[in-house]
Amino acid sequence: MISILGLIVIVLIGYLIYALIYSEKF
């Protein structure tokens, strides 16, 4: 079972990576 905190951490990391890639493209 995945904990809520673990899920939030995964979402935040994924969002940061997406933001870095998007900013580099732009």
mmCIF entry with sequence, helices, sheets and N, C-alpha, C, O atoms, coordinates in Angstrom:
data_MODEL
# 
_entry.id   MODEL 
# 
_entity.id                         1 
_entity.type                       polymer 
_entity.pdbx_number_of_molecules   1 
# 
_entity_poly.entity_id                      1 
_entity_poly.type                           'polypeptide(L)' 
_entity_poly.nstd_linkage                   no 
_entity_poly.nstd_monomer                   no 
_entity_poly.pdbx_seq_one_letter_code       MISILGLIVIVLIGYLIYALIYSEKF 
_entity_poly.pdbx_seq_one_letter_code_can   MISILGLIVIVLIGYLIYALIYSEKF 
_entity_poly.pdbx_strand_id                 A 
# 
loop_
_entity_poly_seq.entity_id 
_entity_poly_seq.num 
_entity_poly_seq.mon_id 
_entity_poly_seq.hetero 
1 1  MET n 
1 2  ILE n 
1 3  SER n 
1 4  ILE n 
1 5  LEU n 
1 6  GLY n 
1 7  LEU n 
1 8  ILE n 
1 9  VAL n 
1 10 ILE n 
1 11 VAL n 
1 12 LEU n 
1 13 ILE n 
1 14 GLY n 
1 15 TYR n 
1 16 LEU n 
1 17 ILE n 
1 18 TYR n 
1 19 ALA n 
1 20 LEU n 
1 21 ILE n 
1 22 TYR n 
1 23 SER n 
1 24 GLU n 
1 25 LYS n 
1 26 PHE n 
# 
_struct_asym.id          A 
_struct_asym.entity_id   1 
# 
_struct_conf.conf_type_id            HELX_P 
_struct_conf.id                      HELX_P1 
_struct_conf.pdbx_PDB_helix_id       AA1 
_struct_conf.beg_label_comp_id       ILE 
_struct_conf.beg_label_asym_id       A 
_struct_conf.beg_label_seq_id        4 
_struct_conf.pdbx_beg_PDB_ins_code   ? 
_struct_conf.end_label_comp_id       LYS 
_struct_conf.end_label_asym_id       A 
_struct_conf.end_label_seq_id        25 
_struct_conf.pdbx_end_PDB_ins_code   ? 
_struct_conf.beg_auth_comp_id        ILE 
_struct_conf.beg_auth_asym_id        A 
_struct_conf.beg_auth_seq_id         4 
_struct_conf.end_auth_comp_id        LYS 
_struct_conf.end_auth_asym_id        A 
_struct_conf.end_auth_seq_id         25 
_struct_conf.pdbx_PDB_helix_class    1 
_struct_conf.details                 ? 
_struct_conf.pdbx_PDB_helix_length   22 
# 
_struct_conf_type.id          HELX_P 
_struct_conf_type.criteria    ? 
_struct_conf_type.reference   ? 
# 
loop_
_atom_site.group_PDB 
_atom_site.id 
_atom_site.type_symbol 
_atom_site.label_atom_id 
_atom_site.label_alt_id 
_atom_site.label_comp_id 
_atom_site.label_asym_id 
_atom_site.label_entity_id 
_atom_site.label_seq_id 
_atom_site.pdbx_PDB_ins_code 
_atom_site.Cartn_x 
_atom_site.Cartn_y 
_atom_site.Cartn_z 
_atom_site.occupancy 
_atom_site.B_iso_or_equiv 
_atom_site.pdbx_formal_charge 
_atom_site.auth_seq_id 
_atom_site.auth_comp_id 
_atom_site.auth_asym_id 
_atom_site.auth_atom_id 
_atom_site.pdbx_PDB_model_num 
ATOM 1   N N  . MET A 1 1  ? 0.848  -1.204 0.000   1.00 0.00 ? 1  MET A N  1 
ATOM 2   C CA . MET A 1 1  ? 0.000  0.000  0.000   1.00 0.00 ? 1  MET A CA 1 
ATOM 3   C C  . MET A 1 1  ? 0.883  1.254  0.000   1.00 0.00 ? 1  MET A C  1 
ATOM 4   O O  . MET A 1 1  ? 1.786  1.391  0.824   1.00 0.00 ? 1  MET A O  1 
ATOM 5   N N  . ILE A 1 2  ? 0.607  2.151  -0.927  1.00 0.00 ? 2  ILE A N  1 
ATOM 6   C CA . ILE A 1 2  ? 1.397  3.381  -1.022  1.00 0.00 ? 2  ILE A CA 1 
ATOM 7   C C  . ILE A 1 2  ? 0.824  4.432  -0.065  1.00 0.00 ? 2  ILE A C  1 
ATOM 8   O O  . ILE A 1 2  ? -0.381 4.683  -0.052  1.00 0.00 ? 2  ILE A O  1 
ATOM 9   N N  . SER A 1 3  ? 1.695  5.033  0.726   1.00 0.00 ? 3  SER A N  1 
ATOM 10  C CA . SER A 1 3  ? 1.229  6.050  1.670   1.00 0.00 ? 3  SER A CA 1 
ATOM 11  C C  . SER A 1 3  ? 0.922  7.353  0.935   1.00 0.00 ? 3  SER A C  1 
ATOM 12  O O  . SER A 1 3  ? 1.439  7.603  -0.153  1.00 0.00 ? 3  SER A O  1 
ATOM 13  N N  . ILE A 1 4  ? 0.076  8.174  1.543   1.00 0.00 ? 4  ILE A N  1 
ATOM 14  C CA . ILE A 1 4  ? -0.298 9.448  0.915   1.00 0.00 ? 4  ILE A CA 1 
ATOM 15  C C  . ILE A 1 4  ? 0.925  10.356 0.799   1.00 0.00 ? 4  ILE A C  1 
ATOM 16  O O  . ILE A 1 4  ? 1.117  11.015 -0.223  1.00 0.00 ? 4  ILE A O  1 
ATOM 17  N N  . LEU A 1 5  ? 1.747  10.392 1.840   1.00 0.00 ? 5  LEU A N  1 
ATOM 18  C CA . LEU A 1 5  ? 2.944  11.240 1.788   1.00 0.00 ? 5  LEU A CA 1 
ATOM 19  C C  . LEU A 1 5  ? 3.856  10.805 0.655   1.00 0.00 ? 5  LEU A C  1 
ATOM 20  O O  . LEU A 1 5  ? 4.406  11.640 -0.062  1.00 0.00 ? 5  LEU A O  1 
ATOM 21  N N  . GLY A 1 6  ? 4.018  9.490  0.493   1.00 0.00 ? 6  GLY A N  1 
ATOM 22  C CA . GLY A 1 6  ? 4.873  8.977  -0.588  1.00 0.00 ? 6  GLY A CA 1 
ATOM 23  C C  . GLY A 1 6  ? 4.321  9.395  -1.939  1.00 0.00 ? 6  GLY A C  1 
ATOM 24  O O  . GLY A 1 6  ? 5.077  9.770  -2.835  1.00 0.00 ? 6  GLY A O  1 
ATOM 25  N N  . LEU A 1 7  ? 3.001  9.331  -2.087  1.00 0.00 ? 7  LEU A N  1 
ATOM 26  C CA . LEU A 1 7  ? 2.376  9.723  -3.353  1.00 0.00 ? 7  LEU A CA 1 
ATOM 27  C C  . LEU A 1 7  ? 2.591  11.210 -3.622  1.00 0.00 ? 7  LEU A C  1 
ATOM 28  O O  . LEU A 1 7  ? 2.868  11.607 -4.754  1.00 0.00 ? 7  LEU A O  1 
ATOM 29  N N  . ILE A 1 8  ? 2.464  12.030 -2.580  1.00 0.00 ? 8  ILE A N  1 
ATOM 30  C CA . ILE A 1 8  ? 2.673  13.475 -2.735  1.00 0.00 ? 8  ILE A CA 1 
ATOM 31  C C  . ILE A 1 8  ? 4.111  13.753 -3.158  1.00 0.00 ? 8  ILE A C  1 
ATOM 32  O O  . ILE A 1 8  ? 4.350  14.590 -4.028  1.00 0.00 ? 8  ILE A O  1 
ATOM 33  N N  . VAL A 1 9  ? 5.069  13.056 -2.548  1.00 0.00 ? 9  VAL A N  1 
ATOM 34  C CA . VAL A 1 9  ? 6.481  13.257 -2.890  1.00 0.00 ? 9  VAL A CA 1 
ATOM 35  C C  . VAL A 1 9  ? 6.717  12.908 -4.356  1.00 0.00 ? 9  VAL A C  1 
ATOM 36  O O  . VAL A 1 9  ? 7.413  13.634 -5.064  1.00 0.00 ? 9  VAL A O  1 
ATOM 37  N N  . ILE A 1 10 ? 6.141  11.801 -4.811  1.00 0.00 ? 10 ILE A N  1 
ATOM 38  C CA . ILE A 1 10 ? 6.309  11.390 -6.212  1.00 0.00 ? 10 ILE A CA 1 
ATOM 39  C C  . ILE A 1 10 ? 5.723  12.444 -7.145  1.00 0.00 ? 10 ILE A C  1 
ATOM 40  O O  . ILE A 1 10 ? 6.325  12.768 -8.169  1.00 0.00 ? 10 ILE A O  1 
ATOM 41  N N  . VAL A 1 11 ? 4.560  12.977 -6.802  1.00 0.00 ? 11 VAL A N  1 
ATOM 42  C CA . VAL A 1 11 ? 3.925  14.005 -7.638  1.00 0.00 ? 11 VAL A CA 1 
ATOM 43  C C  . VAL A 1 11 ? 4.781  15.268 -7.677  1.00 0.00 ? 11 VAL A C  1 
ATOM 44  O O  . VAL A 1 11 ? 4.974  15.856 -8.742  1.00 0.00 ? 11 VAL A O  1 
ATOM 45  N N  . LEU A 1 12 ? 5.297  15.688 -6.519  1.00 0.00 ? 12 LEU A N  1 
ATOM 46  C CA . LEU A 1 12 ? 6.124  16.899 -6.477  1.00 0.00 ? 12 LEU A CA 1 
ATOM 47  C C  . LEU A 1 12 ? 7.385  16.723 -7.308  1.00 0.00 ? 12 LEU A C  1 
ATOM 48  O O  . LEU A 1 12 ? 7.759  17.623 -8.060  1.00 0.00 ? 12 LEU A O  1 
ATOM 49  N N  . ILE A 1 13 ? 8.051  15.565 -7.182  1.00 0.00 ? 13 ILE A N  1 
ATOM 50  C CA . ILE A 1 13 ? 9.274  15.311 -7.953  1.00 0.00 ? 13 ILE A CA 1 
ATOM 51  C C  . ILE A 1 13 ? 8.950  15.316 -9.444  1.00 0.00 ? 13 ILE A C  1 
ATOM 52  O O  . ILE A 1 13 ? 9.675  15.918 -10.237 1.00 0.00 ? 13 ILE A O  1 
ATOM 53  N N  . GLY A 1 14 ? 7.871  14.652 -9.824  1.00 0.00 ? 14 GLY A N  1 
ATOM 54  C CA . GLY A 1 14 ? 7.486  14.617 -11.238 1.00 0.00 ? 14 GLY A CA 1 
ATOM 55  C C  . GLY A 1 14 ? 7.180  16.016 -11.753 1.00 0.00 ? 14 GLY A C  1 
ATOM 56  O O  . GLY A 1 14 ? 7.533  16.352 -12.884 1.00 0.00 ? 14 GLY A O  1 
ATOM 57  N N  . TYR A 1 15 ? 6.520  16.841 -10.926 1.00 0.00 ? 15 TYR A N  1 
ATOM 58  C CA . TYR A 1 15 ? 6.191  18.203 -11.342 1.00 0.00 ? 15 TYR A CA 1 
ATOM 59  C C  . TYR A 1 15 ? 7.454  19.042 -11.508 1.00 0.00 ? 15 TYR A C  1 
ATOM 60  O O  . TYR A 1 15 ? 7.554  19.836 -12.443 1.00 0.00 ? 15 TYR A O  1 
ATOM 61  N N  . LEU A 1 16 ? 8.423  18.870 -10.600 1.00 0.00 ? 16 LEU A N  1 
ATOM 62  C CA . LEU A 1 16 ? 9.677  19.621 -10.698 1.00 0.00 ? 16 LEU A CA 1 
ATOM 63  C C  . LEU A 1 16 ? 10.431 19.242 -11.963 1.00 0.00 ? 16 LEU A C  1 
ATOM 64  O O  . LEU A 1 16 ? 10.947 20.111 -12.665 1.00 0.00 ? 16 LEU A O  1 
ATOM 65  N N  . ILE A 1 17 ? 10.497 17.938 -12.259 1.00 0.00 ? 17 ILE A N  1 
ATOM 66  C CA . ILE A 1 17 ? 11.191 17.482 -13.470 1.00 0.00 ? 17 ILE A CA 1 
ATOM 67  C C  . ILE A 1 17 ? 10.480 18.040 -14.701 1.00 0.00 ? 17 ILE A C  1 
ATOM 68  O O  . ILE A 1 17 ? 11.139 18.507 -15.631 1.00 0.00 ? 17 ILE A O  1 
ATOM 69  N N  . TYR A 1 18 ? 9.148  18.001 -14.722 1.00 0.00 ? 18 TYR A N  1 
ATOM 70  C CA . TYR A 1 18 ? 8.385  18.530 -15.854 1.00 0.00 ? 18 TYR A CA 1 
ATOM 71  C C  . TYR A 1 18 ? 8.634  20.030 -16.008 1.00 0.00 ? 18 TYR A C  1 
ATOM 72  O O  . TYR A 1 18 ? 8.768  20.520 -17.129 1.00 0.00 ? 18 TYR A O  1 
ATOM 73  N N  . ALA A 1 19 ? 8.697  20.757 -14.906 1.00 0.00 ? 19 ALA A N  1 
ATOM 74  C CA . ALA A 1 19 ? 8.934  22.201 -14.962 1.00 0.00 ? 19 ALA A CA 1 
ATOM 75  C C  . ALA A 1 19 ? 10.333 22.490 -15.513 1.00 0.00 ? 19 ALA A C  1 
ATOM 76  O O  . ALA A 1 19 ? 10.506 23.415 -16.306 1.00 0.00 ? 19 ALA A O  1 
ATOM 77  N N  . LEU A 1 20 ? 11.328 21.704 -15.097 1.00 0.00 ? 20 LEU A N  1 
ATOM 78  C CA . LEU A 1 20 ? 12.693 21.916 -15.588 1.00 0.00 ? 20 LEU A CA 1 
ATOM 79  C C  . LEU A 1 20 ? 12.763 21.664 -17.087 1.00 0.00 ? 20 LEU A C  1 
ATOM 80  O O  . LEU A 1 20 ? 13.363 22.452 -17.818 1.00 0.00 ? 20 LEU A O  1 
ATOM 81  N N  . ILE A 1 21 ? 12.161 20.582 -17.553 1.00 0.00 ? 21 ILE A N  1 
ATOM 82  C CA . ILE A 1 21 ? 12.185 20.260 -18.985 1.00 0.00 ? 21 ILE A CA 1 
ATOM 83  C C  . ILE A 1 21 ? 11.426 21.333 -19.768 1.00 0.00 ? 21 ILE A C  1 
ATOM 84  O O  . ILE A 1 21 ? 11.886 21.771 -20.822 1.00 0.00 ? 21 ILE A O  1 
ATOM 85  N N  . TYR A 1 22 ? 10.272 21.754 -19.263 1.00 0.00 ? 22 TYR A N  1 
ATOM 86  C CA . TYR A 1 22 ? 9.469  22.754 -19.966 1.00 0.00 ? 22 TYR A CA 1 
ATOM 87  C C  . TYR A 1 22 ? 10.212 24.086 -20.036 1.00 0.00 ? 22 TYR A C  1 
ATOM 88  O O  . TYR A 1 22 ? 10.176 24.759 -21.067 1.00 0.00 ? 22 TYR A O  1 
ATOM 89  N N  . SER A 1 23 ? 10.884 24.473 -18.951 1.00 0.00 ? 23 SER A N  1 
ATOM 90  C CA . SER A 1 23 ? 11.613 25.747 -18.932 1.00 0.00 ? 23 SER A CA 1 
ATOM 91  C C  . SER A 1 23 ? 12.815 25.687 -19.875 1.00 0.00 ? 23 SER A C  1 
ATOM 92  O O  . SER A 1 23 ? 13.154 26.689 -20.504 1.00 0.00 ? 23 SER A O  1 
ATOM 93  N N  . GLU A 1 24 ? 13.470 24.512 -19.980 1.00 0.00 ? 24 GLU A N  1 
ATOM 94  C CA . GLU A 1 24 ? 14.624 24.397 -20.874 1.00 0.00 ? 24 GLU A CA 1 
ATOM 95  C C  . GLU A 1 24 ? 14.173 24.486 -22.328 1.00 0.00 ? 24 GLU A C  1 
ATOM 96  O O  . GLU A 1 24 ? 14.856 25.092 -23.154 1.00 0.00 ? 24 GLU A O  1 
ATOM 97  N N  . LYS A 1 25 ? 13.018 23.881 -22.645 1.00 0.00 ? 25 LYS A N  1 
ATOM 98  C CA . LYS A 1 25 ? 12.512 23.957 -24.019 1.00 0.00 ? 25 LYS A CA 1 
ATOM 99  C C  . LYS A 1 25 ? 12.159 25.396 -24.366 1.00 0.00 ? 25 LYS A C  1 
ATOM 100 O O  . LYS A 1 25 ? 12.399 25.850 -25.485 1.00 0.00 ? 25 LYS A O  1 
ATOM 101 N N  . PHE A 1 26 ? 11.596 26.099 -23.417 1.00 0.00 ? 26 PHE A N  1 
ATOM 102 C CA . PHE A 1 26 ? 11.201 27.475 -23.659 1.00 0.00 ? 26 PHE A CA 1 
ATOM 103 C C  . PHE A 1 26 ? 12.416 28.385 -23.470 1.00 0.00 ? 26 PHE A C  1 
ATOM 104 O O  . PHE A 1 26 ? 12.307 29.601 -23.626 1.00 0.00 ? 26 PHE A O  1 
# 
